[in-house]
Amino acid sequence: MFSKILSYALNGLEGVAVEIETDINKGMVSYDLVGLPDTAVKESRERVRSAIKNSAYIFPITRVTINLAPADIKKEGSHYDLPIAVSLLKASDQLLVDTDGTVFLGELALDGTLRPVTGLLPILISARDKGFKRFIIPASNANEASYIEGLEVYALGSLKQVIAFLTGEEQCAPIQHRSYVAAKQSQNYNYDMSLVKGQAVARRALEIAVAGGHNILFVGPPGSGKTLLARCIPTIMPDMTFDEALEVTKIHSVAGELSEEGIVSLRPFRTPHHTATTVSLCGGGNTKIRPGEISMAHKGVLFLDELPEYSRHALESLRQPLEDKKITVTRAGGAVTYPADFMLCAGMNPCPCGNYGSAYRECTCTPAQILKYRAKISGPLMDRIDIQVEVDGVKYDDLAGDTSAESSAAVKERVERARAIQRERFRDEKEGMINSGMGEKQIKKYCRLSTECEAVLKTAYESLNLSARARTRIIKVARTIADLAFSEEIRPEHILEAASYRSYEAGIK
């Protein structure tokens, strides 16, 4: 007696079809599971046995061989429980129905209840792209699956209900497609730019950074508002498109951090603690290669507060993803590539005590202590931070005053206008390109500088002792400033403002 049931494996964000082949023959009682299963899959034996018995079916007491094909791909996760159980019931002639073309996914509790699984969304999308249309999944994953069009997905609550549905004893309608627009409107950010008092220079720099997708560093004493400014970044970023939301949701689904809503409609804001390891930032793990914080921040913001307190190795690991917008994590179990298109925002004190350069508090650090503290951040990493802003404390009158600062909605409107200009400019380039993503080819084409601009840039380059990469980034920031000013050409004042955002880097050399 032989049966074959279809399920899916997940390698990073890409799915691979897996056939659950079950063979039941006479002989010594045994249960052999082959096909490179991990520990979670091997342990499915006891979950499946109890689920079948507690669902009023018979677990075959004979020689059972189960193969997960293709056998050269490692199978990870608990979502093979349901297809294994259905395959056993088919092979033992307890289920006499055609299941060809149906993909089964789900973890079984001992009483036969279907529990939710991680990574469902990327599996559904990969399977759909390969031509599969019919799926049976746990009821708890229904919201996650409801945003994918063109699929016939049945969300059921138990093994018994699955069998009743397959045999026609119980009718079940496929889940209804849900609107992304409605999900997006139901969620709001908890911060707003109107909460930021004073800090006009920092607000301006933040607007430029978001408009062009530039990385930004805030340097200032404790309590000057660096964290509040950072948390306001998602509120002025353009809303995620549905395709962007699916990309982000796939990553969060694999990581098991998806909310009950089933989709991520707000820009991610990730702020790992300064004790975070390189693995937690980049991704990895002993058994399953999970996405790290930089991938969880995809299409959003990665905020590193107290930047010098992070380990040097962890910070240096950011250099390649900042350039390539993706990261390949290689471990003993294989290699997985995750997207990592995030905006880096960092905050730091100017010295160990935090008061160096403050107009309101006295610094107690020695010059040697200050230099040692700042040297914790390497030059190559600092080079990749386009905008570096020094902020100071806020006066009491600014905090206590009734004057309301400009809201996120007003700033976001200007940002979206600048992004619209960039979409038109790069319509023949890579899809989704913005100013920060320009290479040398695009800079030569879209950022032509006049003789006066070149003279200003040369003066800044020499006086600030900048690198070639810093020069390129000044031009990119100047292009964004020009877009915000609705200027087709980059003007000297745009170069001057962009160069002023590199003064901190020059001061620590």
N, C-alpha and C positions, 0 to 999 in steps of 0.2 A: 504494500500500500504506500503510495507516494503522493505528495502534494507540493505545490509551489505557490508561494504568496509573495507579493511585491511590497517592499519597504524602501527606505532611502537612508543613505549615509551622508555625513556632512564633513567636508574637508575645508576648514576655514569658513568661507561664505558660499562655497560651491557644493552642490549636492550631487551624489552619485547613486544611481539605482542599485538596489540590493535585492536579490532573490532569496527568499527563505525556503530552502528545499528540505523537506522532511520525508524520511524513509522509515517505515515501521515494518519490522520483519520478526519472524520467530527466532528464538534463541535466548541466551542468558539475558536477564533483565539488566539493561544499561541505558544510559542517557549520554550521548556524545554530541557536544556542540563544537563545530569546527568552522574555520574561516576567519581566523585572526580576531576573535572576540576579546574585548577588554574585560576588566573585572566586573563592571556593571552588567555587561551582557552575559558573562558566565553565571552570575548570581541570579539571572532571570529564571533559571530552572525552578527554584523553590517558589518564586513569586507566581510563575505560570502554573505550577502544580496546584498550589493552594487556590488560585483564582478559578481554575477549571473545576476543581472539586466543589468549591463554595458557590459555583454558579450552576450546580446540579448536573454537571457533565462528568465524564469518566476520563481520568488521566491514564493513558495506555501503559500497562505494566508488562513491558516486553522490551525488545531491543529497539531503541530509538536513536536515529542518527539525524542531526540537523546541520545543514551546511549553509553558511552565509556567503553567497557568491556575488561578486568575484572574490576569490579567496586571498588575493594579494593586497587587498585594501583593509586597513585596520578598522574594525567596527567599534564605535564608542557610543556610550549613552544607554539610557533605559527605554528608549522609544521602540525597541525591538520586541518588547514583551507581548504586545497585542498581536503583531503578525506571527510570532512564534506560536502563540496560543491558537490562533485561527488555523494555522498550518497543521498543528497537531490534531485538531478536531476534524479537519478535512481528511488527513491521512488515516485517521481511525474510523472513517465513515460515519461520524456523528454530525457532519455538516456536508450536505449533498447539494451544493449550489456552485454556480460559476462565479469566480472572483477575479477573472482575468481583467487587467486594466485598472484595478482598484488598488490604491496605495494605502497601506495600514500603518498608523503611527500611534503610539501610546504606551504609557507605563501602567502596569497593573498593580493594584493593591492586593493584599491577600484575600480580601472578600470579593474580588472581581471588579472593583471600582476602577475607572480609568482616571489616572492622575495626569496633570499637565506635563508637557515636555519642553525643553529649551531648544532653540534653533528651528522652530517650526516654520517661521516666515521664509528664511532663505531656502529651506527644503521645498516649500510649496512653489516658490518662484522658479527654482531650478527644475523641478519636476514639470511645471507648466511649460517651460521653454523646451523641454524634451518631448512634449506632446501628451503628457498625462493630464487627465481632467477630473478624475473621480478619486476622492480621498475620504477616509474615515479617521477622525481624530478625536481626542478627548474634548468633552464639553467645555472644560476650563480654558481651552485654547481658541474658542469660537471667535472672540473679539479680534484676536490677532489675525485670524484667517479671513475675516469678513472684509478686509480692505483690498483683497486680491480679486480682480475681475476675471471672468472667463473660466471659473472653476466650479465644480460640483462637489461641495464639501459638506459632509455630514458629521456633526458634532454630537457624540453620544456619551452616555455617562458610565456604562459598565460593559463588561464582556457579554453578559447575558443579553443586554439590549442590542449589542452589535450582532449577535447571532440571530436574535429575533428579527432584526431589520434585514439581514441578508436572506433569511428564509421567507420573508414576507409576512411574518406573524405580526409585526409592528410597523406602522407607517411612520416615516420621518421625512420632513422637508429639509432640503439643503439650506444652509445658513444664508441669510440675506446680505447682499452687499451693502456696506456702510459708506457714508459720505465722509471724505477726508476734511472737507470744508467745515462740516458740523463739528468734527472732533477738534479741529484747530480753534474754532471759535469758543469752545467750551473750556479752554485752558488759558490761563493768564500768568504773566510774570509777577513776582512779588516785589520787584524793585522798579524805580523810575528815576530818570535823570533829575526830576524836580526835587528829589530828596538831597541832591548834592549841593551843598552851600559853598559859595565862593569857588575857588579853583578854576578860574576862567581859562587859564592856559591848558590845564589838564583836560578840561571838557572839550576844548578845541582840538587838542591832540587826539583825544579819543574818537571824535567825529571823523577826523581824517583817517585814523587807523581802520575804522570799520568801513568807511566808504571805499577804501582800496584794498581791504583785507590784509593790512600790514600788522606785523607783530609790534607789541608796545611794552615798555618797561616804565613803571612808576617808581621813582626814588624819593623817599621822604621820611620824616620822623613818624613814630607811632601815633596813630590817631589822626592823621592828616587826611584820611578818606580814601586811601589806595584801594582797600577791599571793596568799599561801596562803589567806587568808580568801575572796578572790574565787574562787579555783579550787575551793573547796568548795561554792560556791553550787549548781551543778547536782546535787550529791549529796544535797541536801535538798529539791530541787524535786520535785513529784509526777511520776510516770512519764508519758511522753507516751502519749496514746491513739493508736490506729492512724490515725485521721483527721489528728491533729497530725503524726504521723510522715510521712504521705504529703505533707502541705504542705511540711514541711522538706525531704524528699527531692526533691521537684520542683525546689526552688530550687537544691539542691546538684547535681542532675542537669544543669540548665541551665548552671551554672557549671563543669561538668566536674570536680567534686571528690567524686564518689561513690566509696565504697570497694567492694571486691569483694563485700561482703555484699549490696549492692544496695538497702539501706534505711538511713536514719539513725534509730536507735532510742534514742540517748542525746541529752540536751539539748545543743544546740550551745554551745560556749564559744569566742568569737572575741576575740582580743586583738591588734588591729592595732598596728604600731609607731607611735611618735609622729610620725614623718615621713610618715604616710599622707596622701594628698591627699584633697580633697573628692570627687573622682570615685571613688577607691577605697572611700570610706566609703559614698557614696550610690548608686554604680553608674553605668554608662555605658560608653563606648568609642568608638573611631573607626568601626568597622564594625558590630559587634554590641553591643547594649545589655545588658551583663552585670549581674547583681545585685551590689550592693556589700556591704561588711561588715555593715551594719545589717540587710540582708535575709538574709545568711548566718547571722545570729544570731537569726533568727525562731524564736520559742518557746523561746529560750535566753537566753544572757547575752552582752552586749557589754561587755568589760572594757577601759577606757582607763586604762592605768597612766601615771603622770606627766602628769596631765591638763593642767597649764598649758603643757607643752611642745608640745602639738598646736597647729596653726595656728588663729588666731581664726576664719577663714572655715570651716574644717572643723568646728570645734565648733559654730558657729552653725547649720550645716546639720542638726544633730541636733534642733533645736527642733521643727520641724514633724512629723517621724516619731514623736517622743516623745508628741505629742498625738494624732495621727491613726492611729498603728499601721500606717501604710503610706506608701509614697513613690512619687511619679510622676517618672520620669526622662525628661526631654525633651532630645533631641538632634536633629541635622540629619536623621538617618534615621528619626525618628518619636518617639513617646512610649510608654513602658511603665510599668505600675504593678506594683510588687512589694510583698508584705506585709513589714511591719517591726515585728512585735509582739515586742519584746525587753525584757529587764530590763537597765537600764544600771547598771553598777557601775564606779566610778572611784576611782582612788587618786592621792594627791598628797602632796608634802612641804609642811610649813607655811611654809617659807621657802627661799631658794636653797641654804643649807647643810643644811637639813633638820632642824635641832635646836631651832627656836623652840618654847618651851613644854615641852621635854623635862625630865624630872626627873633624867635621867642624863647628859646632855651639854649643853655650853654653846653657845649660838647666837653666831655671829660676824657676823651680818648687821645692817645698819643699819635703822632703821625705814623709811626711804625704799625700801630694797631689798625689804623684806618687803611693803610696800604695792604696789609695782610688780609683784612676783611674783604676788600674789593677784589683782590687777586684770586679769590675763590671762583670767580666767574671768568672763564677763558675768553681770550680775544676772539677766536672763531665763533663762539656762541654769541658774544656781544655783537659781532658783525651782522648776525642774522636777525637782530632785533632792529627793525627799521626806525622806530620812534622811541626816544628815551627822554622822559620828562621828569624834571625835578619839581616836587611839590613841597609846600611848607604847611605849617599849621594854619588853622582858620581863626580869624578874629571872633571874639565873643559876639560882637554886634551883628556879624554875618550869620552866626548860628541862631541868635535870638530874634532876628528881624522877621517881619511878616512877608517880606518880598519873596515871591515864589520864583524859583529858577525855571528855566525853559524845560518843558516836559520831554520825555522820550519820544512821544508821537511827533513833535515838531522837528526834533533832530533826525528821526527816522525818515521823515519826508524828504529832507535834503539828501540823506544817504541814498535813498532809493532813486532820486533823480540822478545822482552821480553814477550809481550802478547802471542805470538805463543808458547813460552816455557810453559806459564801458561795454555794455552788451552790443551796442551799435558799432562801436569801434572794432571789436574783436569778433564780429559776426562771421568772418571768414577764417578765423583761427580756431583753436581748440575750444570745444563747447564749455561754457561756464567760466572762461578765463576772465580774470579781473587784473587790475594794475599790478598787484603784488606778484602775479604769476608770469609776468613778462620775462622772456629771455632776451639775450643780446639782439637777436633778429628783430623782435618786436620793438625793443627800445630804439633801435636805429630807424625803424619805420614810423613809429608813432610818437617819438619823443625827440624830435629834432630841436636842437638848441641854437639860438641866435649867438652871434659873436659876443654880445653883452652877457648872455647867460653863461656861456663857456668861461668868460673871464671871472664871473662871480663864483662859479663852481670851482675853478682852478684855485682861487684865493682860499676858499673854504677847505679844499682838499689839502693844500699845503699848510695852512695855519692850524688846522685841527689834526694834522698828521694822520689822515684817514687811509684806509686800504682801498684797493680797487673794488672790492665788493661793497664797501660803504658808499663809494661814489655811485655805483649802480643803484643802490637803494635810495640814495638822495634823489636821483632822477625819477624813480618810481613814485616816491612820496610827492615830489613836485608835480608829477602828472595828475595825481589824485587831488592835490590842492587846486590845480587849474580846473579840473572837472567840477569841483565844488563851486568855483567861481564862474562856471560856464564859459571858460576860455579855451578856445581851440589850440592856442599856442601856450607853451610854458614861458612864463615871464621871469625876469630877474627876481621880483619879489617872491615868487613861488619857490625859486631855488634857495633864496635866503631863509625863508621860513622852514623849508625842509632841512637845510643844513643846521639850523638852530636846534633841531631835535637830535643832533649827534654830539652836542657839546659835552654831555656827561661822559660819553665814551672817550672823548679827547682828554678830558680832565683826569682820567685814571691811568693814562699811558705814561 
